[in-house]
Amino acid sequence: MTMENDKVLDYRLIIKVLTGFFLLFATTSFAQDPNFHIYLCFGQSNMEGHVRAEAQDTVNLSPRFKVLQAVDCPDLNRIKDTWYMARPPLVRCNTGLTPADYFGRTLLAKLPEQIKIGVVNVAVGGCKIELFDRDMYASYIATAPQWMIGTIKQYNGNPYLRLLELAKKAQKDGVIKGILLHQGESNTGDSLWVKKVKIVYDNLLKDLNLEANSIPLLAGEVVNAEQGGVCASMNGIIATLPKTIPNAHVISSKGCTIVADKLHFDAAGYRELGKRYADKMLALLYSIN
């Protein structure tokens, strides 16, 4: 074999080694972080956050708790599709405190230091569950009140698709562990609500290439009857959700404090509700009671 052939072989070997290093670097650089646990949140005004965060809600924040920004918020120096340390508001630029805030905080307080929590929250005050049905949303929007249209437009006219886009981006960074739902007031008395929620849940898992029924769905009750909740009768329907979705779990609202309209929780109520969502998820996924 000539020296020239030896050089060709040497070059090929070098190229092979460099290619291997490049592929290894690319794979490790863009791999999912198994310690970054993602939770998808959606619903109407109580998931959106009806009241402003208070001073105590903006201190002792942790870089381990992150939110994937759903819309551009120049006043908050946030750009959509970007992760930020979770500081209220978590939904849109002028929304309030949500159950997701203290859901994340409670998880972090009880989980190992290496675990990070990320939330994706898409919510529209006053909406029916039909707004998140990928096949029915357009007909729902056609009859939606004008004041709701502006909010829907912030999600590019399709809140379900926006939630899905964000969830797919989040999947590249971490692992989707659960779904939080707070919705039902606008569907009070709708006996088909459970089936409609199942459609949204099944579509989400399918569109995210997740195994059917593999992800816990936590659904919060609306304001309780003991507090004179205007839509409290809906809790009877919400209670039946686990019969249709095996991995669904209902979060009690009993004792969560409310505002005067008897539809929405106050800041303390959101804190307590968020802790209850977290306690259920801790028991389900982390065996922590």
C-alpha positions as CSV (number, residue, x, y, z in Angstrom):
1,M,0.0,0.0,0.0
2,T,1.4,3.4,-0.9
3,M,2.0,6.3,1.4
4,E,-0.7,8.2,-0.5
5,N,-3.2,5.5,0.3
6,D,-2.2,5.6,3.9
7,K,-2.9,9.3,4.0
8,V,-6.4,8.8,2.5
9,L,-7.2,6.1,5.2
10,D,-5.9,8.5,7.9
11,Y,-8.1,11.3,6.7
12,R,-11.1,9.0,6.6
13,L,-10.5,7.8,10.1
14,I,-10.2,11.4,11.3
15,I,-13.5,12.3,9.6
16,K,-15.2,9.3,11.2
17,V,-14.0,10.2,14.6
18,L,-14.9,13.9,14.3
19,T,-18.4,12.9,12.9
20,G,-18.9,10.6,15.9
21,F,-18.0,13.4,18.3
22,F,-20.3,15.8,16.5
23,L,-23.2,13.3,16.7
24,L,-22.6,12.6,20.4
25,F,-22.5,16.3,21.2
26,A,-25.6,17.0,19.2
27,T,-27.5,14.2,20.9
28,T,-26.5,15.2,24.4
29,S,-27.0,18.9,23.8
30,F,-30.6,18.6,22.7
31,A,-31.7,15.6,24.7
32,Q,-34.7,15.7,27.1
33,D,-33.8,16.4,30.7
34,P,-35.5,13.6,32.6
35,N,-35.4,15.8,35.7
36,F,-37.4,18.6,34.1
37,H,-41.0,17.7,34.8
38,I,-43.7,19.4,32.7
39,Y,-47.3,20.0,33.6
40,L,-49.9,21.3,31.1
41,C,-52.6,23.6,32.5
42,F,-55.8,24.8,30.9
43,G,-59.3,25.9,31.6
44,Q,-61.3,29.1,32.2
45,S,-61.0,32.1,34.6
46,N,-60.0,30.2,37.7
47,M,-57.1,28.6,35.9
48,E,-56.4,32.0,34.3
49,G,-56.3,33.7,37.7
50,H,-59.2,36.1,38.6
51,V,-57.4,38.1,41.3
52,R,-54.0,39.8,41.4
53,A,-51.0,38.2,43.0
54,E,-50.1,39.6,46.4
55,A,-46.7,40.6,47.8
56,Q,-46.1,37.1,49.3
57,D,-46.6,35.5,45.9
58,T,-43.7,37.4,44.3
59,V,-40.9,36.5,46.8
60,N,-38.9,33.3,47.5
61,L,-39.1,32.3,43.9
62,S,-37.0,29.5,42.6
63,P,-35.2,29.1,39.3
64,R,-36.2,25.4,39.5
65,F,-39.8,26.4,38.8
66,K,-40.3,27.7,35.2
67,V,-43.1,28.8,33.0
68,L,-43.2,28.6,29.2
69,Q,-44.5,31.9,28.0
70,A,-47.6,31.6,25.9
71,V,-47.9,35.2,24.6
72,D,-45.5,38.1,24.1
73,C,-45.5,40.5,27.2
74,P,-43.2,43.4,26.5
75,D,-44.0,45.1,29.8
76,L,-42.8,41.9,31.6
77,N,-39.8,41.5,29.3
78,R,-41.1,38.1,28.3
79,I,-41.1,36.7,24.8
80,K,-43.5,33.9,23.8
81,D,-42.1,30.3,23.5
82,T,-39.4,31.1,26.0
83,W,-38.9,29.6,29.5
84,Y,-38.8,32.0,32.4
85,M,-38.6,31.7,36.2
86,A,-42.2,31.2,37.3
87,R,-43.4,34.5,38.6
88,P,-47.1,35.5,38.4
89,P,-48.8,36.1,36.0
90,L,-48.2,32.7,34.5
91,V,-50.9,32.9,31.8
92,R,-51.0,36.2,29.9
93,C,-49.7,39.7,30.5
94,N,-52.4,40.9,32.9
95,T,-53.8,37.8,34.4
96,G,-53.7,36.9,38.1
97,L,-52.6,34.3,40.6
98,T,-53.5,30.8,39.5
99,P,-53.6,27.3,41.1
100,A,-50.5,26.5,39.0
101,D,-48.4,29.0,41.0
102,Y,-48.6,27.1,44.2
103,F,-48.9,23.7,42.5
104,G,-45.3,24.3,41.3
105,R,-44.0,25.8,44.6
106,T,-45.5,22.9,46.6
107,L,-43.9,20.3,44.3
108,L,-40.5,21.9,44.6
109,A,-40.7,22.1,48.4
110,K,-41.1,18.3,48.6
111,L,-39.0,17.0,45.7
112,P,-35.2,16.4,45.4
113,E,-33.0,19.3,44.4
114,Q,-32.3,17.9,41.0
115,I,-36.0,18.0,39.9
116,K,-37.2,21.1,38.1
117,I,-40.8,21.9,37.4
118,G,-42.2,23.6,34.2
119,V,-45.8,24.7,33.6
120,V,-47.6,25.5,30.4
121,N,-50.8,27.4,31.0
122,V,-53.4,28.3,28.4
123,A,-56.7,29.5,29.8
124,V,-59.6,31.7,28.6
125,G,-62.0,33.3,31.1
126,G,-65.6,32.4,30.6
127,C,-65.0,29.7,28.0
128,K,-66.8,26.4,27.6
129,I,-64.8,23.2,27.3
130,E,-65.7,23.2,23.6
131,L,-63.1,25.9,23.0
132,F,-60.4,23.3,23.6
133,D,-61.9,20.7,21.2
134,R,-59.7,20.7,18.1
135,D,-62.7,19.8,15.9
136,M,-65.3,22.0,17.5
137,Y,-63.5,25.2,18.5
138,A,-64.3,27.1,15.3
139,S,-68.1,26.7,15.7
140,Y,-67.8,27.6,19.3
141,I,-65.8,30.8,18.5
142,A,-68.5,31.7,15.9
143,T,-71.0,32.2,18.8
144,A,-68.6,33.3,21.5
145,P,-69.1,36.8,23.1
146,Q,-67.1,39.6,21.6
147,W,-65.2,40.3,24.9
148,M,-63.8,36.7,24.7
149,I,-62.6,37.0,21.1
150,G,-59.7,39.3,22.1
151,T,-58.3,36.7,24.5
152,I,-58.7,33.9,21.9
153,K,-56.8,36.0,19.4
154,Q,-53.8,36.2,21.7
155,Y,-53.6,32.4,21.2
156,N,-53.6,32.9,17.4
157,G,-57.3,32.1,17.3
158,N,-57.0,28.5,18.5
159,P,-56.2,27.9,22.3
160,Y,-56.0,24.1,21.8
161,L,-53.4,24.4,19.1
162,R,-51.5,27.0,21.1
163,L,-51.4,24.6,24.1
164,L,-50.3,21.8,21.8
165,E,-47.5,23.9,20.2
166,L,-46.2,24.9,23.6
167,A,-46.5,21.3,24.9
168,K,-44.5,20.0,21.9
169,K,-41.8,22.6,22.6
170,A,-41.8,21.6,26.3
171,Q,-41.4,18.0,25.3
172,K,-38.0,18.8,23.7
173,D,-36.8,20.1,27.0
174,G,-38.4,17.9,29.6
175,V,-40.9,15.2,30.2
176,I,-44.7,15.8,30.4
177,K,-45.9,14.3,33.7
178,G,-49.4,15.6,34.2
179,I,-52.3,17.8,33.1
180,L,-54.2,20.3,35.3
181,L,-57.7,21.4,34.4
182,H,-60.0,24.0,36.1
183,Q,-63.0,24.5,34.0
184,G,-66.8,23.8,34.3
185,E,-68.5,27.0,35.4
186,S,-69.6,27.8,31.8
187,N,-70.7,24.2,31.3
188,T,-72.8,24.0,34.5
189,G,-75.6,21.4,34.1
190,D,-74.0,20.0,30.9
191,S,-74.3,16.2,31.3
192,L,-72.0,15.7,28.3
193,W,-69.1,17.7,29.9
194,V,-67.3,14.6,31.0
195,K,-67.3,13.2,27.5
196,K,-66.2,16.5,26.1
197,V,-63.2,16.6,28.5
198,K,-62.3,13.1,27.5
199,I,-62.2,14.2,23.9
200,V,-59.7,17.0,24.7
201,Y,-57.7,14.7,27.0
202,D,-57.5,11.9,24.4
203,N,-56.6,14.4,21.6
204,L,-53.8,15.9,23.7
205,L,-52.2,12.6,24.4
206,K,-52.5,11.4,20.8
207,D,-51.2,14.7,19.4
208,L,-48.2,14.5,21.7
209,N,-47.5,10.9,20.9
210,L,-48.2,9.8,24.5
211,E,-49.8,6.5,25.4
212,A,-53.5,6.6,26.0
213,N,-54.5,7.2,29.7
214,S,-50.8,7.4,30.6
215,I,-50.9,11.0,32.0
216,P,-52.8,11.9,35.2
217,L,-55.5,14.5,34.7
218,L,-56.3,16.6,37.8
219,A,-59.6,18.4,37.6
220,G,-60.5,21.0,40.3
221,E,-64.0,21.5,41.6
222,V,-65.7,24.9,41.2
223,V,-66.7,27.0,44.2
224,N,-68.2,24.6,46.7
225,A,-71.9,24.5,47.7
226,E,-71.1,25.2,51.4
227,Q,-69.8,28.6,50.3
228,G,-72.8,29.3,48.1
229,G,-71.1,28.7,44.9
230,V,-73.1,29.9,42.0
231,C,-72.1,26.9,39.8
232,A,-71.7,24.4,42.7
233,S,-74.1,21.9,41.1
234,M,-71.3,21.3,38.5
235,N,-69.3,19.6,41.1
236,G,-71.6,16.6,40.9
237,I,-70.7,16.2,37.2
238,I,-67.0,16.8,37.8
239,A,-67.1,14.0,40.4
240,T,-67.9,11.5,37.7
241,L,-64.9,12.3,35.6
242,P,-62.8,9.3,36.9
243,K,-65.5,6.9,35.7
244,T,-64.8,8.0,32.1
245,I,-61.1,8.8,32.3
246,P,-59.3,6.1,34.5
247,N,-56.4,8.4,35.2
248,A,-58.5,11.4,36.2
249,H,-58.6,12.7,39.8
250,V,-60.9,15.4,41.3
251,I,-59.4,18.1,43.5
252,S,-61.8,19.3,46.2
253,S,-62.5,23.1,46.5
254,K,-64.1,22.7,49.9
255,G,-62.9,25.5,52.2
256,C,-60.9,27.3,49.6
257,T,-61.8,31.0,50.2
258,I,-63.6,33.0,47.5
259,V,-64.5,36.5,46.4
260,A,-67.9,38.1,46.5
261,D,-69.2,36.8,43.2
262,K,-69.1,33.2,44.5
263,L,-67.6,32.1,41.2
264,H,-64.0,32.8,41.8
265,F,-61.4,32.0,44.5
266,D,-59.4,34.8,46.2
267,A,-55.6,34.7,46.4
268,A,-55.6,32.5,49.5
269,G,-58.1,30.2,47.8
270,Y,-55.8,29.8,44.8
271,R,-52.9,29.0,47.0
272,E,-54.8,26.3,48.8
273,L,-56.2,24.9,45.6
274,G,-52.8,24.8,44.0
275,K,-51.4,23.0,47.1
276,R,-54.1,20.4,46.8
277,Y,-53.4,19.8,43.1
278,A,-49.7,19.3,44.1
279,D,-50.5,17.0,47.0
280,K,-52.4,14.7,44.7
281,M,-49.7,14.7,42.1
282,L,-47.0,14.0,44.7
283,A,-49.0,11.0,45.9
284,L,-49.6,9.7,42.4
285,L,-46.2,10.2,40.8
286,Y,-43.7,10.5,43.6
287,S,-45.2,8.4,46.4
288,I,-45.1,11.4,48.7
289,N,-48.1,11.9,51.0
